[in-house]
Amino acid sequence: VDDNSYFLTGVCHFLATCGHEATKATTDREALDLIQADPTHYDAVLVADPLHNADTLALAGALLAGGYQGRLMIKSPNLSSSRREGYQALGIHVFVPVPVDLYKLLSQVEAAVRLSSVPPAQPLATDEGRTIPSSAPVAEAP
């Protein structure tokens, strides 16, 4: 979910080239409509923060309240500590820095896909093979 169509198109193309199905949404309403139509269809959702004319924290809350069970990932060039804490309070722990390293993003998406079926109360295994509690960051980039 990003209102930057160049970024959105490029990331979707990159993920599709790597074997993932990628769907674009440029507004919060479009994202809600897509995901609420079939909340189990999407393993991971990457949401840009900020998203013009939308409260992305409210969008994340609405997706989760609407039955979305996959992993939400937040892409932000400058995420404040209060915004990060807000997302973490919702159970979101994957933050993608900008500029985006596409291969790190691919790794984060693949980790999210593997972990999307793990209930939040369960421990999660990371790529490094160590187990971490679900309240800790899953695939946070440096």
C-alpha positions as CSV (number, residue, x, y, z in Angstrom):
1,V,0.0,0.0,0.0
2,D,1.8,3.1,-1.2
3,D,0.7,6.3,-3.0
4,N,4.1,6.4,-4.8
5,S,3.2,4.5,-7.9
6,Y,6.8,4.2,-9.1
7,F,7.9,2.5,-5.9
8,L,4.7,0.4,-5.8
9,T,5.1,-0.8,-9.4
10,G,8.8,-1.5,-9.0
11,V,8.4,-3.5,-5.8
12,C,5.4,-5.5,-7.2
13,H,7.4,-6.3,-10.3
14,F,10.5,-7.3,-8.3
15,L,8.4,-9.6,-6.0
16,A,6.6,-11.1,-8.9
17,T,9.9,-11.8,-10.6
18,C,11.0,-13.6,-7.5
19,G,7.9,-15.9,-7.5
20,H,5.5,-14.0,-5.3
21,E,2.0,-12.8,-6.1
22,A,1.9,-9.0,-5.5
23,T,-1.1,-6.8,-5.5
24,K,-1.0,-3.0,-5.6
25,A,-3.2,-0.6,-3.6
26,T,-2.6,3.2,-3.7
27,T,-5.0,4.3,-1.0
28,D,-6.1,3.1,2.4
29,R,-9.7,2.5,1.1
30,E,-8.4,0.3,-1.8
31,A,-6.3,-1.7,0.6
32,L,-9.2,-2.2,3.0
33,D,-11.5,-3.3,0.2
34,L,-8.9,-5.8,-1.2
35,I,-8.1,-7.4,2.1
36,Q,-11.6,-7.4,3.6
37,A,-12.8,-9.1,0.4
38,D,-10.6,-12.1,1.3
39,P,-8.5,-11.6,4.5
40,T,-6.8,-15.0,4.2
41,H,-5.5,-14.4,0.7
42,Y,-2.6,-12.1,1.7
43,D,0.4,-13.4,3.7
44,A,2.1,-10.1,4.0
45,V,1.1,-6.4,3.5
46,L,3.6,-3.7,3.2
47,V,2.2,-0.3,4.2
48,A,3.9,3.0,3.5
49,D,4.0,5.5,6.4
50,P,3.2,8.2,5.7
51,L,0.4,7.6,3.2
52,H,-1.0,10.8,2.0
53,N,-4.6,11.6,3.1
54,A,-4.7,8.5,5.4
55,D,-3.7,7.6,8.9
56,T,-1.6,4.4,8.4
57,L,-1.8,3.5,12.0
58,A,-5.6,3.5,11.8
59,L,-5.4,1.5,8.5
60,A,-3.2,-1.1,10.2
61,G,-5.7,-1.3,13.1
62,A,-8.6,-1.6,10.7
63,L,-6.9,-4.4,8.7
64,L,-6.3,-6.3,11.9
65,A,-9.8,-5.7,13.3
66,G,-11.3,-6.8,9.9
67,G,-9.8,-10.3,10.3
68,Y,-6.5,-10.0,8.5
69,Q,-4.2,-12.7,9.9
70,G,-1.0,-12.2,7.9
71,R,2.0,-10.0,8.7
72,L,1.9,-6.3,8.4
73,M,5.1,-4.5,7.5
74,I,5.6,-0.8,7.7
75,K,7.9,1.1,5.2
76,S,9.0,4.5,6.4
77,P,11.8,6.9,5.7
78,N,11.4,8.5,9.1
79,L,9.3,6.6,11.6
80,S,9.0,8.4,15.0
81,S,9.4,6.4,18.2
82,S,5.7,7.1,19.1
83,R,4.5,5.8,15.7
84,R,6.8,2.7,16.0
85,E,5.3,2.1,19.5
86,G,1.8,2.5,18.1
87,Y,2.5,-0.2,15.5
88,Q,4.2,-2.4,18.1
89,A,1.1,-2.1,20.3
90,L,-0.9,-3.6,17.4
91,G,1.6,-6.5,17.2
92,I,3.5,-5.1,14.1
93,H,7.2,-5.5,14.4
94,V,8.6,-5.5,10.9
95,F,9.8,-2.1,9.8
96,V,11.4,-1.5,6.4
97,P,13.7,1.6,6.1
98,V,13.8,3.9,3.1
99,P,15.7,3.8,0.8
100,V,14.6,0.2,0.4
101,D,17.1,-2.6,-0.2
102,L,15.0,-4.9,-2.4
103,Y,16.9,-8.0,-1.4
104,K,16.4,-7.2,2.3
105,L,12.7,-6.5,1.5
106,L,12.5,-9.9,-0.3
107,S,13.9,-11.6,2.8
108,Q,11.4,-9.8,5.0
109,V,8.5,-10.7,2.8
110,E,9.6,-14.4,2.7
111,A,10.0,-14.4,6.5
112,A,6.5,-12.9,6.7
113,V,5.1,-15.5,4.4
114,R,6.6,-18.3,6.4
115,L,5.4,-16.9,9.6
116,S,1.9,-15.7,8.6
117,S,0.3,-18.9,9.7
118,V,2.0,-18.8,13.2
119,P,-0.4,-17.5,15.8
120,P,1.0,-14.3,17.5
121,A,1.3,-16.1,20.9
122,Q,3.6,-18.7,19.4
123,P,7.4,-18.3,19.3
124,L,8.7,-17.4,15.8
125,A,11.9,-18.7,14.2
126,T,14.0,-16.2,12.2
127,D,16.3,-16.8,9.2
128,E,19.2,-17.0,11.6
129,G,17.7,-20.1,13.2
130,R,17.2,-18.6,16.6
131,T,13.8,-18.5,18.2
132,I,12.4,-15.2,19.4
133,P,9.1,-14.4,21.1
134,S,6.4,-12.9,18.9
135,S,6.6,-9.6,20.7
136,A,10.2,-9.1,19.4
137,P,11.1,-7.8,15.9
138,V,10.8,-10.6,13.4
139,A,12.8,-9.3,10.5
140,E,13.8,-5.8,11.3
141,A,16.5,-4.3,9.0
142,P,19.3,-2.3,10.4
